[in-house]
Amino acid sequence: MSLMLTPFMEWARKLRYPTLFKITAGLFLVTLLLPDPIPFLDEILFGLGTLLLANWKRRKDPSDAPQVLPPRKS
């Protein structure tokens, strides 16, 4: 990845799933409508897609889920 994109990817790594998905989808739609409007937009989309999939995988990790205790019987 280019050194110019590293700060952007560090910022995007901190985003949660809904926000990251919206940014990725928006940039993808811009790319579909206007061919290569921003330099390195394709690389940004690949990086955001990778972060999106990594967050999706991490979200489903059962060790991160809070433990639910059954109600106490009196």
C-alpha positions, 0 to 999 in steps of 0.5 A, spaced: 500 500 500 502 506 498 505 511 504 500 516 502 494 511 503 497 509 510 494 515 514 487 514 511 487 506 512 489 507 520 483 512 521 478 507 517 481 501 521 478 505 527 471 505 524 465 501 526 461 496 521 455 501 519 460 507 518 465 503 514 460 500 510 457 506 508 463 510 506 465 503 502 459 503 498 459 511 497 466 511 494 464 504 490 458 508 487 462 514 485 467 510 482 461 507 478 458 513 476 465 517 474 471 513 472 477 514 476 475 521 479 480 521 485 487 518 484 488 512 488 480 511 489 481 503 487 486 502 492 482 506 497 476 501 496 480 495 496 483 497 503 476 499 505 473 492 503 479 488 506 477 492 513 470 491 512 471 483 511 476 483 517 470 487 522 465 482 519 469 476 521 471 479 528 464 481 529 462 474 529 467 471 534 464 468 540 469 470 545 467 477 544 460 476 545 457 478 552 456 472 557 448 471 558 447 468 565 440 464 566 435 468 571 436 466 578 431 461 581 428 463 588 
